[in-house]
């Protein structure tokens, strides 16, 4: 195993040094997000990554995982539709991309030559494009 991948064996709670309190009796999505924070990242499915990114949770750790998935299959699918992971990654807040030029560049390299195909899926790249790092 490569040493740089050891972080993927840890949970978001451990990596962020922040254990959230029990959500109690609340919405299912909130319960699922809380439970995922306790799961090692190397056990996350595409859907788990998509769900957490859609809630803007753990982006520092989950965007690199998402980029790895998208590198293999740009239109990787969680539980909803073809490309739902890409759609959620493109909707990440611009401030994240402004603070993480390396990740922005990786995604840019993945999507730049496939923008017509991306737009045919009705995915909006506007938010991502606002964080221009070229």
PEDARA-V744410 format. One record per residue. RES is the residue in one letter. SS is DSSP state (H for helix, E for strand, L for the rest). OMEGA is omega in radians with two decimals (999 if undefined). Layout:
res/ss/omega
RES/SS/OMEGA
RES/SS/OMEGA
//
This chain:
res/ss/omega
X/L/3.12
X/L/-3.12
X/H/-3.09
X/H/-3.13
X/H/-3.12
X/H/-3.14
X/H/-3.12
X/H/3.08
X/H/-3.11
X/L/3.11
X/L/3.05
X/H/3.12
X/H/-3.13
X/H/-3.09
X/H/-3.12
X/H/-3.11
X/L/-3.06
X/L/3.08
X/L/3.12
X/L/3.08
X/L/3.11
X/L/-3.09
X/L/-3.13
X/L/-3.12
X/L/-3.06
X/L/-3.10
X/L/-3.11
X/H/-3.14
X/H/3.13
X/H/3.11
X/H/3.14
X/H/3.12
X/H/3.10
X/H/-3.14
X/H/-3.14
X/H/3.11
X/L/-3.13
X/L/-3.11
X/L/3.06
X/L/-3.06
X/H/-3.13
X/H/3.06
X/H/3.14
X/L/3.00
X/L/3.05
X/H/3.13
X/H/3.11
X/H/3.12
X/H/-3.13
X/H/-3.10
X/H/-3.11
X/H/3.10
X/H/3.13
X/H/3.12
X/L/3.13
X/L/-3.12
X/L/3.02
X/L/-3.04
X/H/-3.13
X/H/-3.11
X/H/-3.05
X/H/3.09
X/H/3.09
X/H/3.09
X/H/3.13
X/H/3.14
X/H/3.07
X/H/3.12
X/H/-3.09
X/H/3.08
X/H/3.12
X/H/-3.09
X/L/-3.07
X/L/-3.12
X/L/3.09
X/L/-3.00
X/L/2.96
X/L/-3.11
X/L/-2.98
X/L/-3.08
X/L/3.11
X/L/3.11
X/L/-3.09
X/H/3.07
X/H/3.11
X/H/3.14
X/H/-3.13
X/H/3.11
X/H/3.12
X/H/-3.11
X/L/3.10
X/L/-3.10
X/L/-3.11
X/H/-3.12
X/H/3.09
X/H/-3.14
X/H/3.12
X/H/-3.13
X/H/-3.02
X/L/-3.07
X/H/-3.11
X/H/3.12
X/H/3.10
X/H/-3.11
X/H/3.11
X/H/-3.13
X/H/3.10
X/H/-3.14
X/H/3.13
X/H/-2.99
X/H/-2.97
X/H/-3.10
X/H/-3.12
X/H/-3.08
X/H/3.13
X/H/3.10
X/H/3.12
X/H/-3.14
X/H/3.09
X/H/3.04
X/L/-3.12
X/L/3.06
X/L/-3.10
X/L/3.13
X/L/-3.04
X/H/-3.10
X/H/3.11
X/H/-3.09
X/H/3.11
X/L/-3.13
X/L/-3.05
X/L/-3.14
X/L/-3.04
X/L/999
//
